[in-house]
């Protein structure tokens, strides 16, 4: 869809109606999520909301739940731009329902290290796959009149010291890897780009020359550069390429900016250009009175059906010895569904990308529903994962004043006077923006009805002073401090404390949690409860016993939203708790064991050859449990292929570093990350980039394309393949380039093109795959520009980096003249 057109003349006319004070007001927010309105030009305020796994809207809680999509790693694992566009249309419908103009996504930083805390929130280790998936996402979202915001520009690939780290990266690596997805995002028509917190080569990104060149000059970006929240730190930054400082009103771009302009330290022309871009964005999203927005009409979509399908499309079957999968219903009298993530519905990672889903289907629930009463489904956790305080379940809570389900929240000022009260349907509470304005304390009260007798752990989570009372007696009084220095971590992964309390099943107690507010934009309090349960050794043994007595065992292992979250990088990619030991014990007890890995990023797979089947479900979104049942039982094929390499052990990974040294993080590996680095290593991963099995078999038969190519032109190849299995299947055909002899330090091979195809059992397919001219180019450090090296390139085709049975050669010719 062409965006609403606003002529440059009209933009200049609107700009001319604004005095300096109004222009300065427009270049920063009017709140945590909103931009200012300006009646003088018919401009309403625009509403920005976090993405990319869902559109949160105004509230980050149960008051306004959201559709929860599969994680971005899962979306990229489809390798399917049509599927991703369908997911983006679900996001667009959510945004329009919630009145959101701008979605702050997709995240298109790269998987440089598996330790990166937001690895799950990014697409891939490869810039081409990242860029094409991002382009499909952006196009579908903006066709519906909702702006996309690819982020975080640029080299914001880890979380440690993210506000201050200076990334040192050479120009070629920056161009060929980290800037490449943003170049594609701009080519896809992105209306915004978000600048990161980090610095690159000595300049913080909100003031970086890269915001002008290549973003504006070479790529022709005419949209708005919005800062990550609080990333604009100086008044002088207004002279650089960042257009909108969020949140607002900005303390450094308000009155100080007016003064700086009047004193000549910041040119007014720089602010004028920012306002022009903001006016253009307002026209595109329909926020200007005299510009009619033209947007694609969204057809009615069965969201649950699409999210279920998208999750199945993303699941990657890593291993399937003896064709254990799919499981046959008729052979399943009893199934053991085991593991800490089997009943927990771990559907998303942590941080600003998270939403409160409308519902979430766990693997246990999905399998029980799909198998029905004919199959006995037995569940044991096996090991306990308790790295965060889970909220008291809503069905155990009653507001002690109104009798409604939930908790009562009371806001008091410094004199103890009540400012406001509200009934909330969840014991996990979060406030953004001005909701806590004027409040000195927050009181959370509830009548809690235990379901078991014995010693419970009752607790609170959140930064600052807390007091916890049960039936009028104080059981806990403590000030909680965040473990790390990242202020977002204090809200997204808050510290917690618990007290042991003796409770009796069926006998309600009155609980009061009092929290003193420390100020700031964000606040969070969780009232949590750990009920008494079996000891660890007993639970482990019970899980193994259940597996030994079942016709098949499905063990769901993985991480948690706290393990993978914004604000901190992982220390280890090992499975938390005793999950590795549980996998081995269950596999020994039952030779028909399927391990489902429920994580957004790689975990160690040093046990993978000890089990017959391994399936990645990623963080699958709210329909994850149903989609998993579809795949395990053969109703759907696992459609995913790896968008990043999975190692056997952490120590094998060629590029790991996320920890700055004296504030600097050196990308010393240059362009060799991901599978490119593995190709140069003397170690091999568990599963390589592009890998993924289906429930049928494919034979690659032919690879045809041009023998010569003029530099700067695209090349079209045709890949022949046959579905030699006994059922319909999907295949992702991948083409890579290699340059055996080169004067350039190139990767051993690199992804150059891909296409998705489907075929019935026994059918042949001829799949066109376009190699764009950019696949043959490299950044020339000497000339400071793109260059082509004439000569012979090898084209390889197949199912992934480790399985490329077809090859041919193409001669690249230098352009004449």
C-alpha positions, 0 to 999 in steps of 0.5 A, a space after each residue: 500500500 502506498 502511504 498517505 501522500 503529503 506534499 512537501 509544500 503542505 509539510 512546509 506550510 504546516 511547519 510555518 504555522 509553528 513557533 519555536 516553542 511549539 516545534 521544540 515541544 513536538 520533538 519529545 514525548 508528552 508522556 511515557 507512550 504518547 507524542 504531543 498534540 498540536 491543534 495549530 496544525 490539526 495534529 493529534 497525539 500519536 500512541 506508541 506501544 512496545 512490540 514485537 511479540 504482541 501489541 501491549 497498549 496503554 496497560 501492561 497487565 490483565 486490564 487489557 490483554 493482548 494476542 501473544 505471537 510466537 517469539 521473533 526467533 520462532 517467526 524467523 524459523 519459519 523462513 516464510 515471509 507469507 507466514 510472517 506477514 500473516 502474523 504482522 496482520 494480527 499485530 496490526 489488528 491488535 494495534 488498531 483495536 487499542 488505538 496504537 499508531 506505532 509498534 516499537 518493533 521488529 527487533 533486527 539486531 543479530 544473534 552475535 552471541 547465544 548469551 545475549 539476553 534479548 536473543 529470543 527477541 531478534 530474528 537470526 544470526 544471518 543478516 539476509 534472513 533477518 532483513 527479509 523476515 523484517 521486510 515482510 513484517 514491516 510491509 504487512 504492518 504498515 499496509 494496515 496503517 500502523 507504523 513499524 519501528 525496526 530497532 535498535 540502530 545499531 550493534 545493540 546485540 547484547 544487554 550488559 552495560 547497554 546504556 553505556 557500552 561502546 561497541 568497537 566494530 570495523 566499517 566492513 563488518 558494520 556494513 555487511 552484517 549489522 547495518 544490512 538488516 536496517 538497509 532492508 528495513 528502510 527499503 521495505 518502507 519503514 516509517 520509523 527507526 529506533 536508535 539504541 542506548 549503546 555507542 559505536 566507535 566512540 559515539 552514542 547512537 542518539 548522536 551518531 553520524 550513522 543516523 545521517 550516513 548511510 541512513 538518510 543520505 545513502 538509503 534515503 530514509 525519510 521517516 522518524 528516528 525515535 530514541 530508545 526510552 531515555 537514550 537521549 542524554 544531552 541537549 546538544 544531541 538535538 543537532 544530530 539525527 535523532 528526531 524524537 526523544 522518548 519518553 517525555 516531556 524531555 528534561 534535556 530537550 525542553 527548556 534547555 533546548 530552547 536556550 541552546 537554539 537561542 544561544 546558537 549552540 543548536 541550529 533551529 534548522 535541525 529542529 525544523 527537519 525533525 518536525 518535518 519528519 514527525 508531520 510526515 509520520 502523522 500523515 502516514 498513521 492518520 494523525 493529521 486532520 487534513 490528510 486522509 489515511 489510506 490503509 488496507 482493510 484487514 479481513 476478519 482473521 481467526 486469531 487463534 487459528 493463525 497463531 496456532 498455525 504460525 507456532 507449528 510452522 516455526 517448530 524445528 525437528 532437530 532429531 527423529 531417530 527411528 521416525 519416532 515422530 509423529 506419535 500414533 494416537 492408536 498406540 498411546 494408551 498412556 503418555 507421560 508429559 514431564 518437565 517443569 515447562 510442561 504445565 507452565 505455558 512458557 510462551 514468551 521471553 521477558 522484558 519490554 516485548 512481553 505482553 499479558 496474553 488473552 490466554 496461554 495453552 500449556 503443552 500439558 493442556 494441548 496434549 490432553 485436549 488433543 488425545 482426549 479420554 482414550 489416552 491417560 496423560 500423566 504429569 510430573 514436573 520432575 524438577 522445580 524451576 523457581 527463579 522468580 516469584 510467581 503471582 498467587 493464582 487469580 482463583 485463590 484471590 478475593 478483594 476483601 472490600 468488594 468481594 470480587 475476584 482479585 486484589 484491592 490496590 490502594 494508592 496513598 500520598 505522603 500524608 496517608 490520604 487515599 488518592 485512588 483505589 482499584 480492583 485488579 484481577 492479577 497479583 502481578 501489578 505493573 504501572 507505567 507513566 503517570 499512574 503512580 503520580 503523587 503516590 507515596 505508598 501502594 497497598 495490595 490487599 487480598 483474601 487468599 484461599 490456600 488449596 493445601 495445608 502446610 508451610 507455604 512461602 508467601 512473598 513480594 517482588 519489587 524494588 524498594 521497601 516492602 512490608 507483608 502482613 498476614 491476618 494483621 501480623 507482620 511476617 516480612 519487612 525488607 527493602 529489596 534492591 536490584 541485582 544489576 545496574 540496569 534500571 529496567 531489570 529492576 522492573 522486568 526481573 525484580 528481586 523478591 523475598 518470602 516468609 514461611 507461613 503455616 496455612 490450612 487448606 480451605 481456610 482463607 487469610 487476609 494478606 496486606 502488602 505495603 510498598 513505598 514508591 521510589 519514583 520514576 516512570 515504572 513501578 511493579 509489585 507482585 504478591 506471590 505464593 509457593 505452595 508446599 510440594 514434594 521434595 526434589 528427590 521424590 519428584 525426580 523419581 516420580 517423573 522417571 517412574 511415570 516415564 517407565 510406565 508410559 507408551 511414550 514420554 514427552 519431556 518439556 525442558 527450557 528456560 524462563 522469562 527471567 532467564 531470557 530477558 531484556 536488561 541482562 545477558 545470560 551467564 550460561 546456556 546450560 538448562 537451568 535446574 536439574 533438567 539435563 539429568 532429568 532428560 537422561 534419566 527419562 530417556 533411559 527409562 523409556 526408549 520412546 522419549 521426545 524432548 521438547 525444548 521450550 526456549 527462545 535461544 540456544 541451550 546446551 544439547 550435550 544430551 541430544 544423541 541420547 534421545 531419539 527425538 528432539 523438537 524446538 518449540 521456541 517461545 511459541 505464543 499463546 497457542 503453543 500447547 495446541 500447536 505442539 500437540 498438532 506437531 507431535 501427533 502428526 496433524 501438522 508438520 514441524 515447519 521450521 528451520 534453524 535461524 541460528 546455530 545450536 551448539 553441543 556445549 557453551 565452550 564450543 561456541 566461537 563467539 561468546 563475548 557480551 561483557 565489556 572491558 572497561 566500557 568497550 566491547 570489541 567485535 574482534 571476530 569481524 564478519 565471522 559470526 554464527 555459522 560463518 564462525 563455526 565454519 572456521 572452527 575446529 569444533 562442530 555444533 549440534 545442529 547447523 544453521 538452516 537445519 530442520 527435519 520434516 515428516 517426509 523426505 526430499 531428494 535434491 535433483 538439479 541446480 540450474 542458473 546463469 553461467 555468467 553474471 554482470 556485477 550489479 545484476 540479480 541471478 535467478 536459479 532453479 532448484 529441482 527436488 522431489 518429495 520421496 516420502 509418503 506425505 505432503 511436506 514443506 521444504 526451505 530451499 537454501 542457496 549459499 555462495 562460496 569464493 574459493 580464491 579471493 583477495 577479500 577476507 570472506 566467510 567460507 560460505 554465506 546465505 545468498 537466497 532461499 525460498 519455501 515450497 510445498 509438494 505432495 508425496 512423490 511430486 517433483 518441484 522446480 523452485 525459483 530462488 533469486 540471488 540479489 546483486 547484493 549477495 555478491 558484493 563486499 565493503 571495500 575498506 580502501 574506497 569506503 564503498 561497495 565493490 564487486 570482485 570479478 571471478 568465479 563463485 560457487 553456488 551451493 543448494 540444499 537444506 542447510 549449511 551442513 547439507 548442501 548436495 548441489 553445486 554449480 559455478 557462476 562467473 561474475 563479470 565487472 561492469 564495462 565502463 
